[in-house]
Amino acid sequence: MSVLTYVHVALRARLAELRGDRGDSPVPTAVIIFGLVAVAMAVTAAALGAANDWMDNIPTHQDPTDT
């Protein structure tokens, strides 16, 4: 087999691989990322609310009084 034939066959095989399945479209990936961001924001908001409630329930400092 000559080198030219080998290069020709290798090039055709590589181009056939590139024309094959390109994978999923970016739309489902974007939808998944949007869903993950929404869940992360909800968890962050819940944690912030719980932390604020916990901080509000801490009693304030009062100086001791002499009796």
All heavy atoms as TSV, in Angstrom:
chain	resi	resn	atom	element	x	y	z
A	1	MET	N	N	0.859	-1.172	0.000
A	1	MET	CA	C	0.000	0.000	0.000
A	1	MET	C	C	0.904	1.233	0.000
A	1	MET	O	O	1.792	1.362	0.829
A	1	MET	CB	C	-0.903	-0.011	1.236
A	1	MET	CG	C	-1.822	1.160	1.275
A	1	MET	SD	S	-2.846	1.286	2.754
A	1	MET	CE	C	-4.005	-0.011	2.561
A	2	SER	N	N	0.659	2.126	-0.890
A	2	SER	CA	C	1.498	3.324	-0.954
A	2	SER	C	C	1.116	4.299	0.157
A	2	SER	O	O	0.034	4.227	0.748
A	2	SER	CB	C	1.358	3.986	-2.321
A	2	SER	OG	O	0.085	4.587	-2.416
A	3	VAL	N	N	2.019	5.184	0.433
A	3	VAL	CA	C	1.790	6.172	1.488
A	3	VAL	C	C	0.612	7.068	1.127
A	3	VAL	O	O	-0.206	7.423	1.990
A	3	VAL	CB	C	3.078	7.001	1.705
A	3	VAL	CG1	C	2.835	8.120	2.699
A	3	VAL	CG2	C	4.214	6.123	2.152
A	4	LEU	N	N	0.481	7.416	-0.109
A	4	LEU	CA	C	-0.619	8.270	-0.547
A	4	LEU	C	C	-1.970	7.596	-0.318
A	4	LEU	O	O	-2.915	8.240	0.173
A	4	LEU	CB	C	-0.450	8.626	-2.026
A	4	LEU	CG	C	-1.438	9.649	-2.579
A	4	LEU	CD1	C	-1.363	10.942	-1.793
A	4	LEU	CD2	C	-1.197	9.888	-4.046
A	5	THR	N	N	-2.066	6.304	-0.604
A	5	THR	CA	C	-3.304	5.566	-0.371
A	5	THR	C	C	-3.603	5.492	1.128
A	5	THR	O	O	-4.752	5.660	1.556
A	5	THR	CB	C	-3.215	4.148	-0.958
A	5	THR	OG1	O	-2.867	4.246	-2.330
A	5	THR	CG2	C	-4.524	3.404	-0.811
A	6	TYR	N	N	-2.559	5.254	1.937
A	6	TYR	CA	C	-2.742	5.180	3.384
A	6	TYR	C	C	-3.248	6.511	3.930
A	6	TYR	O	O	-4.176	6.553	4.742
A	6	TYR	CB	C	-1.416	4.795	4.057
A	6	TYR	CG	C	-1.504	4.788	5.553
A	6	TYR	CD1	C	-2.130	3.743	6.226
A	6	TYR	CD2	C	-0.986	5.835	6.314
A	6	TYR	CE1	C	-2.223	3.738	7.599
A	6	TYR	CE2	C	-1.076	5.849	7.684
A	6	TYR	CZ	C	-1.698	4.792	8.330
A	6	TYR	OH	O	-1.797	4.794	9.684
A	7	VAL	N	N	-2.658	7.618	3.511
A	7	VAL	CA	C	-3.087	8.942	3.975
A	7	VAL	C	C	-4.518	9.219	3.526
A	7	VAL	O	O	-5.333	9.748	4.298
A	7	VAL	CB	C	-2.114	10.026	3.464
A	7	VAL	CG1	C	-2.664	11.417	3.722
A	7	VAL	CG2	C	-0.761	9.860	4.101
A	8	HIS	N	N	-4.843	8.828	2.298
A	8	HIS	CA	C	-6.191	9.035	1.789
A	8	HIS	C	C	-7.223	8.264	2.629
A	8	HIS	O	O	-8.252	8.823	3.034
A	8	HIS	CB	C	-6.268	8.599	0.316
A	8	HIS	CG	C	-7.639	8.692	-0.266
A	8	HIS	ND1	N	-8.221	9.892	-0.574
A	8	HIS	CD2	C	-8.561	7.734	-0.576
A	8	HIS	CE1	C	-9.431	9.677	-1.054
A	8	HIS	NE2	N	-9.660	8.373	-1.065
A	9	VAL	N	N	-6.940	7.011	2.916
A	9	VAL	CA	C	-7.860	6.187	3.710
A	9	VAL	C	C	-7.964	6.723	5.137
A	9	VAL	O	O	-9.061	6.802	5.711
A	9	VAL	CB	C	-7.410	4.710	3.694
A	9	VAL	CG1	C	-8.194	3.888	4.701
A	9	VAL	CG2	C	-7.538	4.137	2.298
A	10	ALA	N	N	-6.845	7.119	5.727
A	10	ALA	CA	C	-6.867	7.656	7.086
A	10	ALA	C	C	-7.661	8.952	7.153
A	10	ALA	O	O	-8.441	9.178	8.085
A	10	ALA	CB	C	-5.441	7.867	7.581
A	11	LEU	N	N	-7.477	9.814	6.151
A	11	LEU	CA	C	-8.208	11.073	6.117
A	11	LEU	C	C	-9.708	10.849	5.947
A	11	LEU	O	O	-10.516	11.480	6.620
A	11	LEU	CB	C	-7.679	11.955	4.983
A	11	LEU	CG	C	-8.304	13.340	4.855
A	11	LEU	CD1	C	-8.054	14.160	6.104
A	11	LEU	CD2	C	-7.781	14.040	3.628
A	12	ARG	N	N	-10.086	9.929	5.081
A	12	ARG	CA	C	-11.516	9.640	4.888
A	12	ARG	C	C	-12.134	9.051	6.147
A	12	ARG	O	O	-13.270	9.369	6.503
A	12	ARG	CB	C	-11.711	8.694	3.709
A	12	ARG	CG	C	-11.275	9.341	2.422
A	12	ARG	CD	C	-12.111	9.181	1.278
A	12	ARG	NE	N	-13.491	8.834	1.488
A	12	ARG	CZ	C	-14.343	8.797	0.506
A	12	ARG	NH1	N	-13.947	9.070	-0.714
A	12	ARG	NH2	N	-15.587	8.477	0.719
A	13	ALA	N	N	-11.396	8.194	6.844
A	13	ALA	CA	C	-11.912	7.605	8.084
A	13	ALA	C	C	-12.095	8.678	9.153
A	13	ALA	O	O	-13.098	8.690	9.875
A	13	ALA	CB	C	-10.966	6.516	8.577
A	14	ARG	N	N	-11.135	9.590	9.246
A	14	ARG	CA	C	-11.238	10.671	10.243
A	14	ARG	C	C	-12.399	11.605	9.923
A	14	ARG	O	O	-13.140	12.015	10.827
A	14	ARG	CB	C	-9.927	11.448	10.272
A	14	ARG	CG	C	-9.909	12.566	11.259
A	14	ARG	CD	C	-9.918	12.055	12.672
A	14	ARG	NE	N	-9.904	13.191	13.578
A	14	ARG	CZ	C	-10.651	13.281	14.645
A	14	ARG	NH1	N	-11.442	12.301	14.979
A	14	ARG	NH2	N	-10.594	14.334	15.405
A	15	LEU	N	N	-12.587	11.949	8.681
A	15	LEU	CA	C	-13.713	12.805	8.304
A	15	LEU	C	C	-15.046	12.108	8.549
A	15	LEU	O	O	-16.028	12.751	8.936
A	15	LEU	CB	C	-13.589	13.229	6.839
A	15	LEU	CG	C	-12.483	14.237	6.550
A	15	LEU	CD1	C	-12.377	14.480	5.053
A	15	LEU	CD2	C	-12.725	15.530	7.287
A	16	ALA	N	N	-15.094	10.802	8.354
A	16	ALA	CA	C	-16.329	10.063	8.621
A	16	ALA	C	C	-16.651	10.091	10.116
A	16	ALA	O	O	-17.813	10.192	10.508
A	16	ALA	CB	C	-16.201	8.624	8.126
A	17	GLU	N	N	-15.624	10.020	10.963
A	17	GLU	CA	C	-15.846	10.111	12.410
A	17	GLU	C	C	-16.376	11.490	12.785
A	17	GLU	O	O	-17.261	11.613	13.641
A	17	GLU	CB	C	-14.545	9.856	13.156
A	17	GLU	CG	C	-14.083	8.429	13.144
A	17	GLU	CD	C	-12.738	8.268	13.857
A	17	GLU	OE1	O	-12.338	9.203	14.583
A	17	GLU	OE2	O	-12.115	7.223	13.671
A	18	LEU	N	N	-15.826	12.525	12.173
A	18	LEU	CA	C	-16.254	13.886	12.502
A	18	LEU	C	C	-17.676	14.168	12.041
A	18	LEU	O	O	-18.385	14.977	12.651
A	18	LEU	CB	C	-15.300	14.902	11.873
A	18	LEU	CG	C	-13.898	14.945	12.466
A	18	LEU	CD1	C	-13.031	15.913	11.684
A	18	LEU	CD2	C	-13.935	15.323	13.931
A	19	ARG	N	N	-18.120	13.540	10.970
A	19	ARG	CA	C	-19.482	13.750	10.482
A	19	ARG	C	C	-20.503	12.946	11.275
A	19	ARG	O	O	-21.693	13.130	11.098
A	19	ARG	CB	C	-19.580	13.356	9.018
A	19	ARG	CG	C	-19.076	14.390	8.084
A	19	ARG	CD	C	-19.485	14.073	6.671
A	19	ARG	NE	N	-18.918	12.809	6.223
A	19	ARG	CZ	C	-17.826	12.676	5.477
A	19	ARG	NH1	N	-17.172	13.748	5.116
A	19	ARG	NH2	N	-17.398	11.494	5.102
A	20	GLY	N	N	-20.055	12.099	12.150
A	20	GLY	CA	C	-20.955	11.234	12.906
A	20	GLY	C	C	-21.777	12.004	13.922
A	20	GLY	O	O	-21.985	13.215	13.820
A	21	ASP	N	N	-22.241	11.311	14.921
A	21	ASP	CA	C	-23.094	11.878	15.960
A	21	ASP	C	C	-22.342	12.976	16.703
A	21	ASP	O	O	-21.254	12.770	17.207
A	21	ASP	CB	C	-23.517	10.775	16.927
A	21	ASP	CG	C	-24.514	11.268	17.951
A	21	ASP	OD1	O	-25.164	12.295	17.688
A	21	ASP	OD2	O	-24.652	10.615	19.001
A	22	ARG	N	N	-22.936	14.135	16.768
A	22	ARG	CA	C	-22.316	15.277	17.432
A	22	ARG	C	C	-22.749	15.421	18.887
A	22	ARG	O	O	-22.414	16.386	19.550
A	22	ARG	CB	C	-22.687	16.566	16.692
A	22	ARG	CG	C	-22.105	16.665	15.349
A	22	ARG	CD	C	-20.740	17.202	15.476
A	22	ARG	NE	N	-20.233	17.668	14.202
A	22	ARG	CZ	C	-19.168	18.396	14.123
A	22	ARG	NH1	N	-18.562	18.756	15.204
A	22	ARG	NH2	N	-18.717	18.767	12.961
A	23	GLY	N	N	-23.566	14.530	19.377
A	23	GLY	CA	C	-24.010	14.621	20.760
A	23	GLY	C	C	-25.339	15.343	20.873
A	23	GLY	O	O	-26.015	15.651	19.894
A	24	ASP	N	N	-25.695	15.627	22.079
A	24	ASP	CA	C	-26.973	16.266	22.370
A	24	ASP	C	C	-26.895	17.753	22.050
A	24	ASP	O	O	-25.835	18.355	22.049
A	24	ASP	CB	C	-27.292	16.060	23.855
A	24	ASP	CG	C	-28.774	15.999	24.112
A	24	ASP	OD1	O	-29.536	16.047	23.142
A	24	ASP	OD2	O	-29.152	15.892	25.283
A	25	SER	N	N	-28.045	18.345	21.821
A	25	SER	CA	C	-28.067	19.785	21.554
A	25	SER	C	C	-27.819	20.530	22.870
A	25	SER	O	O	-28.014	19.985	23.956
A	25	SER	CB	C	-29.408	20.196	20.953
A	25	SER	OG	O	-30.374	20.317	21.950
A	26	PRO	N	N	-27.425	21.782	22.811
A	26	PRO	CA	C	-27.132	22.523	24.047
A	26	PRO	C	C	-28.375	22.926	24.835
A	26	PRO	O	O	-28.254	23.335	25.979
A	26	PRO	CB	C	-26.381	23.755	23.554
A	26	PRO	CG	C	-26.704	23.884	22.121
A	26	PRO	CD	C	-27.032	22.514	21.620
A	27	VAL	N	N	-29.555	22.785	24.253
A	27	VAL	CA	C	-30.772	23.215	24.951
A	27	VAL	C	C	-31.035	22.378	26.213
A	27	VAL	O	O	-31.260	22.950	27.285
A	27	VAL	CB	C	-31.985	23.208	23.993
A	27	VAL	CG1	C	-33.269	23.494	24.748
A	27	VAL	CG2	C	-31.779	24.221	22.877
A	28	PRO	N	N	-31.004	21.036	26.149
A	28	PRO	CA	C	-31.222	20.287	27.389
A	28	PRO	C	C	-30.161	20.577	28.448
A	28	PRO	O	O	-30.470	20.633	29.643
A	28	PRO	CB	C	-31.160	18.826	26.952
A	28	PRO	CG	C	-31.478	18.837	25.510
A	28	PRO	CD	C	-30.939	20.134	24.997
A	29	THR	N	N	-28.935	20.798	28.021
A	29	THR	CA	C	-27.882	21.136	28.975
A	29	THR	C	C	-28.183	22.468	29.649
A	29	THR	O	O	-28.017	22.612	30.865
A	29	THR	CB	C	-26.524	21.189	28.264
A	29	THR	OG1	O	-26.302	19.937	27.603
A	29	THR	CG2	C	-25.397	21.450	29.229
A	30	ALA	N	N	-28.636	23.440	28.887
A	30	ALA	CA	C	-28.975	24.740	29.461
A	30	ALA	C	C	-30.152	24.636	30.421
A	30	ALA	O	O	-30.167	25.292	31.469
A	30	ALA	CB	C	-29.289	25.733	28.345
A	31	VAL	N	N	-31.126	23.798	30.091
A	31	VAL	CA	C	-32.283	23.608	30.973
A	31	VAL	C	C	-31.843	22.964	32.282
A	31	VAL	O	O	-32.283	23.358	33.364
A	31	VAL	CB	C	-33.367	22.771	30.262
A	31	VAL	CG1	C	-34.452	22.346	31.228
A	31	VAL	CG2	C	-33.953	23.547	29.098
A	32	ILE	N	N	-30.957	21.985	32.198
A	32	ILE	CA	C	-30.456	21.328	33.411
A	32	ILE	C	C	-29.685	22.321	34.274
A	32	ILE	O	O	-29.863	22.379	35.496
A	32	ILE	CB	C	-29.588	20.114	33.035
A	32	ILE	CG1	C	-30.461	19.013	32.443
A	32	ILE	CG2	C	-28.813	19.598	34.235
A	32	ILE	CD1	C	-29.690	17.868	31.827
A	33	ILE	N	N	-28.838	23.127	33.645
A	33	ILE	CA	C	-28.068	24.115	34.405
A	33	ILE	C	C	-29.003	25.132	35.053
A	33	ILE	O	O	-28.817	25.504	36.220
A	33	ILE	CB	C	-27.036	24.799	33.492
A	33	ILE	CG1	C	-25.947	23.798	33.124
A	33	ILE	CG2	C	-26.438	26.034	34.148
A	33	ILE	CD1	C	-24.986	24.291	32.076
A	34	PHE	N	N	-30.027	25.580	34.328
A	34	PHE	CA	C	-30.988	26.521	34.901
A	34	PHE	C	C	-31.692	25.900	36.106
A	34	PHE	O	O	-31.889	26.560	37.130
A	34	PHE	CB	C	-32.015	26.938	33.843
A	34	PHE	CG	C	-33.073	27.860	34.372
A	34	PHE	CD1	C	-32.788	29.185	34.603
A	34	PHE	CD2	C	-34.345	27.386	34.646
A	34	PHE	CE1	C	-33.759	30.043	35.096
A	34	PHE	CE2	C	-35.329	28.234	35.146
A	34	PHE	CZ	C	-35.031	29.563	35.370
A	35	GLY	N	N	-32.066	24.631	36.001
A	35	GLY	CA	C	-32.710	23.948	37.121
A	35	GLY	C	C	-31.789	23.842	38.322
A	35	GLY	O	O	-32.215	24.054	39.471
A	36	LEU	N	N	-30.526	23.522	38.088
A	36	LEU	CA	C	-29.577	23.433	39.201
A	36	LEU	C	C	-29.351	24.789	39.861
A	36	LEU	O	O	-29.246	24.878	41.089
A	36	LEU	CB	C	-28.243	22.859	38.701
A	36	LEU	CG	C	-28.255	21.385	38.313
A	36	LEU	CD1	C	-26.919	20.998	37.695
A	36	LEU	CD2	C	-28.563	20.508	39.504
A	37	VAL	N	N	-29.312	25.838	39.061
A	37	VAL	CA	C	-29.151	27.183	39.621
A	37	VAL	C	C	-30.375	27.557	40.449
A	37	VAL	O	O	-30.251	28.132	41.538
A	37	VAL	CB	C	-28.893	28.216	38.501
A	37	VAL	CG1	C	-29.024	29.637	39.002
A	37	VAL	CG2	C	-27.521	27.984	37.895
A	38	ALA	N	N	-31.565	27.218	39.966
A	38	ALA	CA	C	-32.790	27.525	40.710
A	38	ALA	C	C	-32.815	26.785	42.043
A	38	ALA	O	O	-33.174	27.365	43.078
A	38	ALA	CB	C	-34.013	27.169	39.869
A	39	VAL	N	N	-32.426	25.523	42.042
A	39	VAL	CA	C	-32.384	24.746	43.293
A	39	VAL	C	C	-31.344	25.336	44.240
A	39	VAL	O	O	-31.592	25.467	45.452
A	39	VAL	CB	C	-32.106	23.258	42.992
A	39	VAL	CG1	C	-31.786	22.500	44.254
A	39	VAL	CG2	C	-33.291	22.639	42.282
A	40	ALA	N	N	-30.181	25.712	43.715
A	40	ALA	CA	C	-29.140	26.301	44.561
A	40	ALA	C	C	-29.603	27.616	45.175
A	40	ALA	O	O	-29.333	27.891	46.348
A	40	ALA	CB	C	-27.869	26.509	43.750
A	41	MET	N	N	-30.327	28.424	44.390
A	41	MET	CA	C	-30.840	29.680	44.940
A	41	MET	C	C	-31.881	29.423	46.021
A	41	MET	O	O	-31.913	30.125	47.043
A	41	MET	CB	C	-31.427	30.530	43.811
A	41	MET	CG	C	-30.378	31.112	42.903
A	41	MET	SD	S	-31.037	31.992	41.481
A	41	MET	CE	C	-31.984	33.281	42.241
A	42	ALA	N	N	-32.728	28.418	45.834
A	42	ALA	CA	C	-33.739	28.102	46.839
A	42	ALA	C	C	-33.086	27.607	48.134
A	42	ALA	O	O	-33.496	28.002	49.241
A	42	ALA	CB	C	-34.701	27.051	46.293
A	43	VAL	N	N	-32.085	26.768	48.014
A	43	VAL	CA	C	-31.390	26.267	49.209
A	43	VAL	C	C	-30.677	27.406	49.923
A	43	VAL	O	O	-30.705	27.496	51.157
A	43	VAL	CB	C	-30.403	25.142	48.817
A	43	VAL	CG1	C	-29.468	24.800	49.957
A	43	VAL	CG2	C	-31.165	23.916	48.352
A	44	THR	N	N	-30.054	28.298	49.160
A	44	THR	CA	C	-29.370	29.443	49.759
A	44	THR	C	C	-30.357	30.362	50.470
A	44	THR	O	O	-30.088	30.843	51.573
A	44	THR	CB	C	-28.594	30.225	48.687
A	44	THR	OG1	O	-27.676	29.334	48.047
A	44	THR	CG2	C	-27.845	31.386	49.283
A	45	ALA	N	N	-31.511	30.604	49.860
A	45	ALA	CA	C	-32.525	31.456	50.489
A	45	ALA	C	C	-33.055	30.810	51.770
A	45	ALA	O	O	-33.260	31.502	52.777
A	45	ALA	CB	C	-33.659	31.721	49.516
A	46	ALA	N	N	-33.263	29.506	51.746
A	46	ALA	CA	C	-33.736	28.820	52.947
A	46	ALA	C	C	-32.693	28.875	54.062
A	46	ALA	O	O	-33.032	29.098	55.236
A	46	ALA	CB	C	-34.085	27.370	52.617
A	47	ALA	N	N	-31.428	28.690	53.704
A	47	ALA	CA	C	-30.366	28.754	54.713
A	47	ALA	C	C	-30.240	30.168	55.272
A	47	ALA	O	O	-30.037	30.353	56.476
A	47	ALA	CB	C	-29.042	28.294	54.104
A	48	LEU	N	N	-30.355	31.168	54.401
A	48	LEU	CA	C	-30.290	32.552	54.860
A	48	LEU	C	C	-31.451	32.869	55.790
A	48	LEU	O	O	-31.274	33.514	56.831
A	48	LEU	CB	C	-30.295	33.499	53.666
A	48	LEU	CG	C	-30.210	34.988	53.982
A	48	LEU	CD1	C	-28.891	35.319	54.650
A	48	LEU	CD2	C	-30.396	35.806	52.720
A	49	GLY	N	N	-32.637	32.422	55.450
A	49	GLY	CA	C	-33.793	32.644	56.325
A	49	GLY	C	C	-33.637	31.959	57.667
A	49	GLY	O	O	-33.941	32.544	58.712
A	50	ALA	N	N	-33.137	30.725	57.659
A	50	ALA	CA	C	-32.931	30.013	58.922
A	50	ALA	C	C	-31.867	30.704	59.765
A	50	ALA	O	O	-32.010	30.826	60.999
A	50	ALA	CB	C	-32.536	28.567	58.646
A	51	ALA	N	N	-30.804	31.183	59.127
A	51	ALA	CA	C	-29.743	31.872	59.872
A	51	ALA	C	C	-30.249	33.185	60.443
A	51	ALA	O	O	-29.920	33.532	61.590
A	51	ALA	CB	C	-28.543	32.107	58.959
A	52	ASN	N	N	-31.043	33.918	59.680
A	52	ASN	CA	C	-31.585	35.179	60.188
A	52	ASN	C	C	-32.534	34.938	61.349
A	52	ASN	O	O	-32.523	35.680	62.336
A	52	ASN	CB	C	-32.288	35.946	59.073
A	52	ASN	CG	C	-31.307	36.631	58.149
A	52	ASN	OD1	O	-30.180	36.918	58.534
A	52	ASN	ND2	N	-31.727	36.885	56.923
A	53	ASP	N	N	-33.378	33.906	61.267
A	53	ASP	CA	C	-34.272	33.582	62.376
A	53	ASP	C	C	-33.479	33.195	63.619
A	53	ASP	O	O	-33.823	33.586	64.741
A	53	ASP	CB	C	-35.214	32.439	61.987
A	53	ASP	CG	C	-36.265	32.863	60.979
A	53	ASP	OD1	O	-36.481	34.086	60.826
A	53	ASP	OD2	O	-36.869	31.973	60.347
A	54	TRP	N	N	-32.420	32.436	63.422
A	54	TRP	CA	C	-31.593	32.007	64.542
A	54	TRP	C	C	-30.909	33.219	65.186
A	54	TRP	O	O	-30.837	33.325	66.403
A	54	TRP	CB	C	-30.559	30.991	64.049
A	54	TRP	CG	C	-29.671	30.447	65.115
A	54	TRP	CD1	C	-30.017	29.574	66.095
A	54	TRP	CD2	C	-28.294	30.766	65.321
A	54	TRP	NE1	N	-28.926	29.312	66.891
A	54	TRP	CE2	C	-27.853	30.027	66.428
A	54	TRP	CE3	C	-27.390	31.581	64.649
A	54	TRP	CZ2	C	-26.554	30.093	66.899
A	54	TRP	CZ3	C	-26.089	31.644	65.118
A	54	TRP	CH2	C	-25.684	30.908	66.226
A	55	MET	N	N	-30.428	34.130	64.354
A	55	MET	CA	C	-29.771	35.331	64.888
A	55	MET	C	C	-30.767	36.240	65.606
A	55	MET	O	O	-30.418	36.870	66.607
A	55	MET	CB	C	-29.089	36.103	63.755
A	55	MET	CG	C	-27.900	35.400	63.151
A	55	MET	SD	S	-26.529	35.206	64.271
A	55	MET	CE	C	-25.927	36.869	64.361
A	56	ASP	N	N	-31.991	36.304	65.112
A	56	ASP	CA	C	-33.008	37.147	65.769
A	56	ASP	C	C	-33.414	36.585	67.128
A	56	ASP	O	O	-33.860	37.329	68.001
A	56	ASP	CB	C	-34.241	37.281	64.880
A	56	ASP	CG	C	-33.972	38.137	63.656
A	56	ASP	OD1	O	-33.003	38.921	63.678
A	56	ASP	OD2	O	-34.729	38.007	62.672
A	57	ASN	N	N	-33.275	35.288	67.326
A	57	ASN	CA	C	-33.680	34.672	68.591
A	57	ASN	C	C	-32.598	34.728	69.664
A	57	ASN	O	O	-32.828	34.294	70.787
A	57	ASN	CB	C	-34.079	33.207	68.362
A	57	ASN	CG	C	-35.402	33.096	67.644
A	57	ASN	OD1	O	-36.261	33.966	67.779
A	57	ASN	ND2	N	-35.565	32.048	66.865
A	58	ILE	N	N	-31.433	35.247	69.344
A	58	ILE	CA	C	-30.372	35.393	70.355
A	58	ILE	C	C	-30.758	36.552	71.267
A	58	ILE	O	O	-31.029	37.656	70.782
A	58	ILE	CB	C	-29.013	35.633	69.683
A	58	ILE	CG1	C	-28.597	34.426	68.875
A	58	ILE	CG2	C	-27.950	35.979	70.732
A	58	ILE	CD1	C	-27.323	34.609	68.094
A	59	PRO	N	N	-30.773	36.310	72.565
A	59	PRO	CA	C	-31.169	37.410	73.471
A	59	PRO	C	C	-30.104	38.505	73.490
A	59	PRO	O	O	-28.927	38.258	73.295
A	59	PRO	CB	C	-31.296	36.728	74.831
A	59	PRO	CG	C	-30.494	35.489	74.725
A	59	PRO	CD	C	-30.479	35.091	73.285
A	60	THR	N	N	-30.563	39.715	73.749
A	60	THR	CA	C	-29.630	40.843	73.809
A	60	THR	C	C	-28.939	40.869	75.174
A	60	THR	O	O	-29.490	40.378	76.176
A	60	THR	CB	C	-30.373	42.164	73.587
A	60	THR	OG1	O	-31.398	42.288	74.564
A	60	THR	CG2	C	-30.944	42.225	72.196
A	61	HIS	N	N	-27.766	41.433	75.178
A	61	HIS	CA	C	-27.002	41.511	76.416
A	61	HIS	C	C	-27.575	42.586	77.327
A	61	HIS	O	O	-27.897	43.685	76.889
A	61	HIS	CB	C	-25.535	41.833	76.092
A	61	HIS	CG	C	-24.711	42.053	77.303
A	61	HIS	ND1	N	-24.360	41.032	78.149
A	61	HIS	CD2	C	-24.185	43.182	77.824
A	61	HIS	CE1	C	-23.635	41.521	79.144
A	61	HIS	NE2	N	-23.513	42.830	78.964
A	62	GLN	N	N	-27.686	42.252	78.598
A	62	GLN	CA	C	-28.139	43.235	79.583
A	62	GLN	C	C	-27.141	43.266	80.710
A	62	GLN	O	O	-26.666	42.231	81.168
A	62	GLN	CB	C	-29.526	42.862	80.109
A	62	GLN	CG	C	-30.586	42.889	79.030
A	62	GLN	CD	C	-31.973	42.700	79.610
A	62	GLN	OE1	O	-32.137	42.671	80.830
A	62	GLN	NE2	N	-32.942	42.622	78.733
A	63	ASP	N	N	-26.815	44.466	81.125
A	63	ASP	CA	C	-25.859	44.612	82.216
A	63	ASP	C	C	-26.470	44.051	83.488
A	63	ASP	O	O	-27.654	44.241	83.766
A	63	ASP	CB	C	-25.494	46.087	82.423
A	63	ASP	CG	C	-24.658	46.620	81.274
A	63	ASP	OD1	O	-23.885	45.822	80.690
A	63	ASP	OD2	O	-24.785	47.819	80.967
A	64	PRO	N	N	-25.646	43.399	84.286
A	64	PRO	CA	C	-26.177	42.902	85.564
A	64	PRO	C	C	-26.522	44.066	86.491
A	64	PRO	O	O	-25.910	45.111	86.455
A	64	PRO	CB	C	-25.051	42.066	86.122
A	64	PRO	CG	C	-23.824	42.440	85.377
A	64	PRO	CD	C	-24.258	43.052	84.086
A	65	THR	N	N	-27.510	43.863	87.297
A	65	THR	CA	C	-27.930	44.919	88.233
A	65	THR	C	C	-27.556	44.493	89.643
A	65	THR	O	O	-27.561	43.309	89.995
A	65	THR	CB	C	-29.452	45.127	88.149
A	65	THR	OG1	O	-30.093	43.908	88.410
A	65	THR	CG2	C	-29.830	45.645	86.772
A	66	ASP	N	N	-27.188	45.474	90.429
A	66	ASP	CA	C	-26.863	45.193	91.836
A	66	ASP	C	C	-28.160	45.163	92.638
A	66	ASP	O	O	-28.974	46.060	92.560
A	66	ASP	CB	C	-25.934	46.286	92.414
A	66	ASP	CG	C	-24.574	46.218	91.763
A	66	ASP	OD1	O	-24.148	45.111	91.350
A	66	ASP	OD2	O	-23.926	47.293	91.668
A	67	THR	N	N	-28.318	44.137	93.423
A	67	THR	CA	C	-29.525	44.058	94.248
A	67	THR	C	C	-29.190	44.055	95.692
A	67	THR	O	O	-28.182	43.813	96.193
A	67	THR	CB	C	-30.341	42.796	93.946
A	67	THR	OG1	O	-29.511	41.686	94.068
A	67	THR	CG2	C	-30.963	42.911	92.607
